[in-house]
Amino acid sequence: MTSRSLVAEFLGTFSLVLSIVGAALFAAPSAGLMSVAFAAGISIIATAYAFGHVSGGHFNPAVTIGLIAAGRFDSAKAPGYIIAQVLGGAAAALILSLVLASGIGAKVNTFAGASNHFGGSGQFGLVGSFLFEVVITAMFLVVIVGVTSRRAPAGFAPLAIGLALTLFHIIAIPVTNASLNPARSTAAAIFGGTTALSQLWLFWVAPIIGGVIGGLIGRYMQEE
C-alpha cells in the first residue's frame, strides 16, 4: 500500500460524497431523487477512471471489505483504506456544510434530510431497511467482482459499476436514502443531527454484511 493509493481513496470518496450529498442538498429539492441517483453513478464512473488504476477505486468501506471476501484485496491494507475513505467523505461534508450555511433563502435540503434513515413517520422500518441495504450492497459487489474479472470486457468496468450504482440509488432512495456506503452515511450523519447519528450503525453493519455476501458470491461465480 502506497501513500498514493490512500490519497486516491480519499479523493475518490471526497468526490463521491460531494456529488451524492451535494445533489441531495442542492439539486433534489427542485430536480428530485433522480438527480441524486445520476450524481452517484456519474461520480463513480469519473473517479473510477481517474483513480482506479492507482488504488483499485473502492471509495467505500463495504466495497473494500467485500473485495477481501472475494479474494481480490489484502486485508492488511483495509484499515488504511477505510480511514482514508471516511476522512474523504467527512471533508466533503464539511465543504458542503459551509456552502449550505451561506445560502440565504435558497431552496435547499438539510443534512438531516440527506442522511440515511429508517423507522420514522412515513419511512420504512428497521427490518426492511436493514434487509434492503444488505441486498442492494450484495448485488453491487456481485457487479463489481464480475466486471473486474479477467474474463470481462476490458475498459468497461467503471461504466458498469456507475450504472449499477445509479440503479440501486433509484430503487433505494425512497427506502433508506440509499447508503450502500458507510463513508457516505457517516459524512452526512456528522452534520445530520442526533437521529442520523443514532441510526448510523445500520448503515455500517448492513452494507458491510451485504458486501461480504456479494464478495463471496462474486468469488464463486468468477473463480478463475
C-alpha positions as CSV (number, residue, x, y, z in Angstrom):
1,M,0.0,0.0,0.0
2,T,1.4,3.4,-1.0
3,S,0.5,6.9,0.1
4,R,-0.8,7.5,-3.4
5,S,-3.4,4.7,-3.0
6,L,-4.6,6.3,0.2
7,V,-4.8,9.8,-1.4
8,A,-6.7,8.2,-4.3
9,E,-9.2,6.7,-1.9
10,F,-9.5,10.0,0.0
11,L,-10.1,12.0,-3.2
12,G,-12.4,9.4,-4.8
13,T,-14.6,9.3,-1.7
14,F,-14.5,13.0,-1.4
15,S,-15.8,13.4,-4.9
16,L,-18.4,10.7,-4.4
17,V,-19.8,12.2,-1.2
18,L,-19.6,15.8,-2.7
19,S,-21.7,14.6,-5.6
20,I,-24.3,12.4,-3.8
21,V,-24.8,14.6,-0.7
22,G,-24.4,17.8,-2.7
23,A,-27.1,16.7,-5.1
24,A,-29.3,15.7,-2.1
25,L,-28.8,19.1,-0.6
26,F,-29.0,21.4,-3.6
27,A,-30.5,19.6,-6.6
28,A,-33.1,17.2,-5.1
29,P,-35.4,19.9,-3.8
30,S,-36.1,21.0,-7.4
31,A,-34.9,18.1,-9.5
32,G,-36.0,15.1,-7.4
33,L,-34.3,11.9,-6.5
34,M,-33.1,11.1,-10.0
35,S,-30.6,13.9,-9.7
36,V,-29.0,12.2,-6.7
37,A,-29.0,8.8,-8.4
38,F,-27.3,10.2,-11.5
39,A,-24.9,12.2,-9.4
40,A,-23.8,8.9,-7.7
41,G,-23.4,7.0,-11.0
42,I,-21.6,9.7,-12.9
43,S,-19.3,10.4,-10.0
44,I,-18.2,6.8,-9.6
45,I,-17.6,6.5,-13.3
46,A,-15.4,9.5,-13.3
47,T,-13.4,8.7,-10.2
48,A,-13.0,5.0,-11.1
49,Y,-11.4,6.0,-14.4
50,A,-9.3,8.7,-12.7
51,F,-8.1,6.7,-9.7
52,G,-9.0,3.0,-10.3
53,H,-5.5,2.2,-11.6
54,V,-4.0,3.9,-8.5
55,S,-5.9,2.3,-5.6
56,G,-8.4,0.0,-7.2
57,G,-11.2,2.6,-6.9
58,H,-13.0,1.4,-3.8
59,F,-14.2,4.7,-2.3
60,N,-16.4,2.7,0.1
61,P,-15.7,0.6,3.2
62,A,-18.3,-2.0,2.2
63,V,-16.5,-2.4,-1.2
64,T,-13.1,-2.8,0.5
65,I,-14.4,-5.5,2.8
66,G,-16.4,-7.2,0.1
67,L,-13.3,-7.4,-2.1
68,I,-11.4,-9.0,0.7
69,A,-14.2,-11.7,0.8
70,A,-13.8,-12.0,-2.9
71,G,-10.1,-12.7,-2.6
72,R,-9.3,-9.5,-4.5
73,F,-7.8,-7.4,-1.8
74,D,-5.2,-7.7,1.0
75,S,-7.0,-7.4,4.4
76,A,-3.8,-5.8,5.9
77,K,-4.5,-2.7,3.7
78,A,-8.1,-2.4,4.7
79,P,-7.7,-0.2,7.8
80,G,-5.8,2.5,5.9
81,Y,-8.3,2.4,3.0
82,I,-11.3,2.7,5.3
83,I,-9.8,5.6,7.3
84,A,-8.9,7.4,4.0
85,Q,-12.5,6.9,2.8
86,V,-14.2,8.1,6.0
87,L,-11.9,11.2,6.1
88,G,-12.5,11.9,2.4
89,G,-16.3,11.8,2.9
90,A,-16.1,13.9,6.1
91,A,-14.0,16.5,4.3
92,A,-16.6,16.7,1.5
93,A,-19.4,17.1,4.1
94,L,-17.6,19.9,5.8
95,I,-17.3,21.8,2.5
96,L,-21.0,21.2,1.8
97,S,-21.9,22.4,5.3
98,L,-20.0,25.7,4.7
99,V,-21.7,26.2,1.4
100,L,-25.1,25.4,2.9
101,A,-24.6,27.9,5.7
102,S,-24.0,30.7,3.1
103,G,-27.4,30.1,1.4
104,I,-29.9,32.8,2.2
105,G,-33.4,31.9,1.3
106,A,-32.2,29.3,-1.1
107,K,-34.3,26.2,-1.9
108,V,-32.2,23.5,-0.3
109,N,-32.4,20.4,1.7
110,T,-30.9,19.8,5.2
111,F,-28.2,17.3,6.2
112,A,-30.9,15.5,8.2
113,G,-32.9,15.1,5.0
114,A,-29.8,14.0,3.1
115,S,-28.8,11.4,5.8
116,N,-29.8,7.8,5.6
117,H,-32.8,6.9,7.8
118,F,-35.3,4.3,8.9
119,G,-38.3,4.0,11.3
120,G,-39.6,7.5,11.3
121,S,-43.0,8.8,10.2
122,G,-43.5,7.9,6.5
123,Q,-40.3,5.8,6.5
124,F,-39.6,2.1,6.3
125,G,-38.9,0.1,9.4
126,L,-35.6,-1.3,10.8
127,V,-36.0,-4.8,9.4
128,G,-37.0,-3.8,5.9
129,S,-34.3,-1.1,5.7
130,F,-31.6,-3.4,7.0
131,L,-32.6,-6.2,4.6
132,F,-32.7,-3.8,1.6
133,E,-29.3,-2.3,2.3
134,V,-27.8,-5.9,2.7
135,V,-29.3,-7.0,-0.6
136,I,-28.5,-4.0,-2.8
137,T,-24.9,-3.8,-1.5
138,A,-24.5,-7.5,-2.1
139,M,-25.7,-7.1,-5.7
140,F,-23.4,-4.1,-6.1
141,L,-20.4,-6.2,-5.1
142,V,-21.5,-9.0,-7.4
143,V,-21.4,-6.5,-10.3
144,I,-18.0,-5.1,-9.2
145,V,-16.4,-8.5,-8.9
146,G,-17.9,-9.6,-12.2
147,V,-17.0,-6.7,-14.3
148,T,-13.4,-6.5,-12.9
149,S,-12.7,-10.2,-13.6
150,R,-10.1,-11.1,-16.2
151,R,-12.7,-12.6,-18.4
152,A,-14.9,-9.4,-18.5
153,P,-14.6,-7.0,-21.4
154,A,-11.6,-4.7,-20.7
155,G,-12.1,-1.0,-20.0
156,F,-15.9,-1.1,-19.3
157,A,-15.9,-1.8,-15.6
158,P,-16.3,1.9,-14.4
159,L,-19.3,2.3,-16.7
160,A,-21.0,-0.9,-15.5
161,I,-20.3,0.0,-11.8
162,G,-21.6,3.5,-12.3
163,L,-24.8,2.4,-14.0
164,A,-25.3,-0.2,-11.2
165,L,-24.9,2.4,-8.6
166,T,-27.4,4.7,-10.3
167,L,-29.9,1.8,-10.5
168,F,-29.5,0.9,-6.8
169,H,-29.9,4.6,-5.8
170,I,-33.1,4.9,-7.8
171,I,-34.7,2.0,-6.0
172,A,-33.2,2.6,-2.6
173,I,-33.5,6.4,-2.1
174,P,-37.3,6.1,-1.3
175,V,-36.5,3.4,1.3
176,T,-33.4,4.5,3.2
177,N,-32.0,7.4,1.2
178,A,-29.6,4.8,-0.3
179,S,-26.5,4.2,1.6
180,L,-24.6,1.2,0.2
181,N,-21.6,3.1,1.5
182,P,-20.8,3.6,5.2
183,A,-18.4,6.5,4.4
184,R,-21.2,8.4,2.6
185,S,-23.6,7.7,5.5
186,T,-21.1,8.9,8.1
187,A,-20.3,12.1,6.2
188,A,-24.0,13.1,6.1
189,A,-24.7,12.0,9.7
190,I,-21.9,14.1,11.1
191,F,-23.9,17.2,10.2
192,G,-27.3,15.5,10.2
193,G,-28.2,15.7,13.9
194,T,-28.8,13.2,16.7
195,T,-31.3,10.9,14.9
196,A,-28.9,10.4,11.9
197,L,-26.0,9.7,14.2
198,S,-28.1,7.2,16.3
199,Q,-29.1,5.3,13.2
200,L,-25.7,5.3,11.6
201,W,-24.9,1.8,12.9
202,L,-27.3,0.2,10.5
203,F,-25.6,1.9,7.6
204,W,-22.3,0.4,8.6
205,V,-23.5,-3.1,9.6
206,A,-25.9,-3.8,6.7
207,P,-23.7,-2.6,3.8
208,I,-20.7,-4.5,5.2
209,I,-22.7,-7.7,5.6
210,G,-24.0,-7.2,2.1
211,G,-20.5,-6.5,0.8
212,V,-19.2,-9.8,2.3
213,I,-22.1,-11.7,0.9
214,G,-21.7,-10.2,-2.6
215,G,-18.0,-10.7,-2.5
216,L,-18.4,-14.4,-1.7
217,I,-21.0,-14.8,-4.4
218,G,-18.8,-12.9,-6.9
219,R,-15.8,-15.1,-5.9
220,Y,-17.8,-18.3,-6.6
221,M,-19.2,-17.0,-9.9
222,Q,-16.0,-15.6,-11.3
223,E,-13.5,-18.1,-9.9
224,E,-10.7,-18.5,-12.4
